[in-house]
Amino acid sequence: MKLSFVTPRYPLDEVAFGAASFGIVGCEDPCTANIRSFTHDVRGTVINGSYQHCLSNLAGHEPQAIIALLGNAGGENEFIREVGRRAGCPVTGGAAAFEDRKGLIAGGGEASLFLISDERYSVDVECFNIHTQIMEQCVLKTESPRVIRTVNGEDAIQWYNKKRKQLGISESDFEHLTLADELGINAHLSIADGKLCSGRDLRGQMVLRYAPPEDVFENMQSFYSGKNSLVFGCAGLKGILPAPLSTEGLGLFMFGEVCTAAGQSEFGNLMLSKLTLTPKA
C-alpha cells in the first residue's frame, strides 16, 4: 500500500490511503499543490467510513499498529480511545488539514484507518511533547468538552493571559503555552466569542506546559529525523519554527495528532507522533 499525503490544494482522488497536510517537510508552501508518498510499501488493511463502520470492522484483525486519519467530524477523542482499546495496538496519525471544506482524507468519510500487518518490518510508534517545562497543576471548570470557564477558580481567559504575560508571550501566540492531560498530550488553546477554547476534549485536571522558544527547532528536528519514519506533527508548531525542518523520511503538519502514550491512544494538539518501520534482516 502506498501511503500518500498532499497539501490541501492537491486532489485526493487517486490516493489509496492518505490525507491533506498543511505543508510537508521538503515542500513548505501549503498554498502549492504537492504530493509526497512514504518510501516504504506497507502491507495491511484499509477501513474507510463513519466512526461506527471503522470500529465495527476492527474485529478479526491483529495489527502491529494503526494509522488513523480523521476528517474533522468532531468526536475525535472518544473515537481514538475506542480504536486503541479494541485493536490492542498503538495508534498514530492525525486530522486532515483543511481549507473550509471536507473530504480531505482518503474515502471522504469521518475516518480512515490503515491496519498495518507486515512481518517484513519491526514497527514502533512514539509521541513527543515539545512543551518540556511543566509550570503548574490546573483544575478546570468547563461549560462543554472544549470550552473552559475557569482555571484554578479564576476566569479562564484572564488566567491564561496572565500566564502568557509572565512569560513574555504575546496575546496572538497560543502555541508556546498550553494545557496537557495526564498522558502528556496537549490541547491547543484559542479565544473565540469571548471564551477560552480547546482543539481537543479537556480533562478536569490538566497541567500547564511551556515550550521554550530556544528549544523548539532542536526538539522538532530531532524527532522528525529518520529515513524510516512517518511523522505527524502539528501545523501550529510549524508556525513557530525559526527555520524549515529536514528529514529523510516523511514529515507532515496536521490539524490534530493521534498519540499513544503509556499504552493509551488519544487525540491531541500541538504534538508530534511518529511511526517507524524498520526492515527486518
C-alpha positions in Angstrom: 0.0 0.0 0.0 1.3 3.4 -0.9 0.8 6.0 1.9 0.5 9.4 0.2 -0.1 12.8 1.7 -1.0 16.1 -0.1 -1.2 19.8 0.6 -4.8 20.9 0.8 -4.9 22.1 -2.9 -3.9 18.8 -4.3 -6.8 16.4 -5.3 -7.1 13.1 -3.2 -8.9 11.2 -6.0 -6.1 8.8 -6.7 -4.8 8.4 -3.1 -5.5 5.0 -1.8 -4.6 6.0 1.8 -3.7 9.5 2.9 -4.8 12.9 3.9 -4.2 16.6 3.3 -1.4 18.1 5.3 -0.7 21.8 5.9 2.7 21.6 4.4 5.0 18.7 4.1 8.7 18.7 5.0 10.5 19.4 1.8 7.6 21.3 0.2 7.0 24.0 2.7 4.3 26.1 0.9 0.8 24.9 1.9 -0.6 27.1 -1.0 1.1 25.0 -3.6 -0.3 21.7 -4.8 2.1 18.9 -3.7 2.0 15.2 -3.0 4.5 13.1 -1.2 4.5 9.3 -0.5 6.1 7.3 2.2 9.2 5.4 0.8 8.1 2.0 2.1 5.4 -0.1 0.5 3.4 -1.3 3.6 1.0 -4.2 3.8 -2.2 -4.0 5.7 -5.9 -3.3 5.6 -7.7 0.0 4.9 -11.1 0.8 6.6 -12.8 4.0 5.5 -16.1 5.5 6.5 -18.0 6.5 9.6 -16.6 6.1 13.1 -19.1 3.3 13.7 -18.2 1.5 10.5 -14.5 1.7 11.3 -14.9 0.4 14.8 -17.2 -2.4 13.7 -14.7 -3.7 11.2 -11.8 -3.9 13.6 -12.9 -7.3 14.8 -10.8 -10.2 13.5 -7.6 -8.1 12.9 -4.4 -8.2 14.9 -2.5 -5.2 13.5 1.0 -4.3 14.6 -0.1 -0.6 14.7 -2.7 1.6 13.2 -2.5 4.9 11.3 -5.8 6.8 11.9 -6.7 9.8 9.7 -9.6 12.0 10.7 -11.9 14.1 8.6 -12.7 16.8 11.1 -16.1 15.4 12.0 -15.8 16.0 15.8 -15.8 13.4 18.5 -12.2 12.5 17.8 -11.2 11.8 21.4 -13.8 9.2 22.1 -13.2 7.5 18.7 -9.4 7.2 19.0 -9.7 5.9 22.6 -12.0 3.2 21.3 -9.8 2.3 18.4 -6.9 1.8 20.7 -9.0 -0.2 23.2 -10.4 -2.6 20.6 -7.3 -3.0 18.5 -4.9 -3.5 21.4 -2.0 -1.9 19.5 -0.5 1.6 19.3 -2.2 4.2 17.1 -0.7 7.2 15.3 -1.9 9.6 12.7 -3.8 12.9 12.6 -6.6 15.1 11.4 -6.6 16.4 7.9 -5.6 20.0 7.3 -8.5 21.8 5.6 -9.5 25.0 3.8 -13.2 25.4 4.6 -14.1 22.1 3.0 -14.3 18.4 3.9 -13.3 15.3 2.0 -9.6 15.6 2.7 -9.0 12.1 3.8 -9.0 9.0 1.6 -12.5 7.7 1.3 -14.0 11.1 2.2 -15.7 9.8 5.4 -15.3 10.5 9.1 -12.2 8.4 9.5 -9.7 6.2 7.6 -7.8 3.5 9.3 -4.7 1.7 8.0 -4.2 -1.5 10.0 -0.5 -2.4 9.5 0.2 -6.1 9.2 3.6 -6.6 7.6 6.1 -9.0 9.1 8.8 -7.5 6.9 9.1 -4.7 9.4 9.6 -4.0 13.1 7.0 -1.4 13.9 7.4 1.3 16.5 5.0 4.2 17.5 6.1 7.1 19.8 4.9 10.6 20.6 6.7 13.6 21.9 5.6 16.8 23.7 8.0 19.7 22.9 6.4 21.6 25.8 9.1 20.3 28.2 8.6 22.7 31.1 5.8 21.8 33.5 4.6 25.0 35.1 1.7 24.1 37.4 -1.3 21.8 38.1 -4.6 23.1 37.0 -8.2 22.4 37.9 -10.6 23.2 35.1 -14.3 24.0 35.2 -15.8 23.6 31.7 -19.1 24.6 30.1 -18.6 22.0 27.3 -15.9 19.4 26.4 -13.8 22.0 24.6 -14.7 25.3 26.4 -13.1 26.4 29.7 -14.9 28.5 32.2 -12.4 28.8 35.0 -8.9 27.5 35.8 -8.0 27.2 39.5 -11.0 29.3 40.3 -10.0 32.2 38.0 -11.7 33.3 34.8 -10.1 31.2 32.1 -9.1 34.0 29.7 -7.8 36.2 32.5 -5.8 33.3 33.9 -4.3 32.3 30.5 -3.4 35.9 29.5 -1.7 36.5 32.9 0.4 33.3 32.5 1.4 34.4 29.0 2.3 37.9 30.1 4.5 36.5 32.9 6.5 34.5 30.3 6.7 37.4 27.8 4.3 35.6 25.3 2.2 37.8 23.0 -1.6 37.7 23.0 -1.5 36.3 19.5 0.7 33.3 20.5 -1.3 30.2 21.5 1.5 27.7 20.7 4.2 28.1 23.4 2.0 27.7 26.4 -0.8 25.2 26.8 -2.6 22.5 28.8 -1.8 18.8 28.7 -3.6 15.8 30.1 -2.1 13.1 32.4 -0.6 11.3 29.4 1.4 14.4 28.4 -0.8 15.1 25.4 -1.6 18.7 24.7 -4.6 20.8 23.9 -4.3 23.8 21.5 -6.0 26.8 23.2 -7.6 29.7 21.4 -10.0 32.6 22.2 -13.3 32.6 20.3 -16.5 34.5 21.1 -15.0 35.7 24.4 -14.3 32.1 25.6 -11.1 30.1 26.1 -11.5 27.1 23.7 -9.6 23.9 23.1 -8.9 21.8 19.9 -9.5 18.6 21.8 -11.6 17.4 24.7 -10.5 18.6 28.1 -9.9 16.9 31.4 -11.0 18.2 34.8 -7.4 18.3 35.9 -4.6 19.2 33.5 -1.0 20.6 33.6 0.2 23.9 32.2 3.2 23.3 30.0 5.6 25.6 28.2 7.8 25.2 25.2 10.9 27.5 25.5 11.4 29.2 22.1 15.1 28.4 22.0 14.4 24.6 22.2 11.6 24.3 19.6 13.7 23.8 16.5 16.2 21.3 18.0 13.4 19.2 19.6 11.3 19.1 16.5 14.3 18.4 14.1 15.5 15.6 16.3 12.0 13.9 16.3 11.4 14.4 12.5 14.7 12.8 11.6 14.9 9.2 10.4 14.6 7.7 6.9 12.2 5.0 8.0 9.8 7.4 9.9 6.4 8.9 9.1 5.8 11.9 11.4 2.5 13.6 12.1 3.2 17.0 13.6 1.0 20.0 14.4 0.6 22.8 11.9 0.6 25.1 14.9 4.1 24.0 15.8 5.2 24.5 12.2 4.1 28.2 12.7 6.7 28.7 15.5 9.6 27.1 13.8 12.5 29.5 13.2 13.7 27.5 10.2 12.4 24.7 7.9 12.9 21.1 9.1 14.6 18.4 7.1 14.0 14.6 7.1 14.9 11.5 5.1 11.5 10.1 6.0 8.1 11.8 5.5 7.2 14.7 7.8 3.7 16.2 7.9 1.8 19.1 9.6 -1.8 18.2 10.6 -4.7 19.9 12.4 -4.6 17.4 15.3 -2.5 14.5 16.2 -3.2 10.9 17.3 -0.8 9.8 20.0 -0.2 6.7 22.0 1.4 7.1 25.5 1.6 4.6 28.4 -0.4 2.1 26.2 -3.3 4.5 25.7 -4.3 6.2 22.5 -5.6 9.8 22.5 -6.4 12.7 20.1 -4.4 15.8 20.9 -3.0 19.0 19.6 0.5 20.7 19.4 2.0 17.2 19.5 4.5 15.1 17.4 3.6 11.5 16.7 5.8 9.1 14.8 5.6 5.7 13.1 8.9 4.0 12.4 9.1 0.9 10.1 12.5 -0.8 10.3 13.1 -3.5 7.7 14.0 -6.9 9.3 17.2 -8.5 8.3 
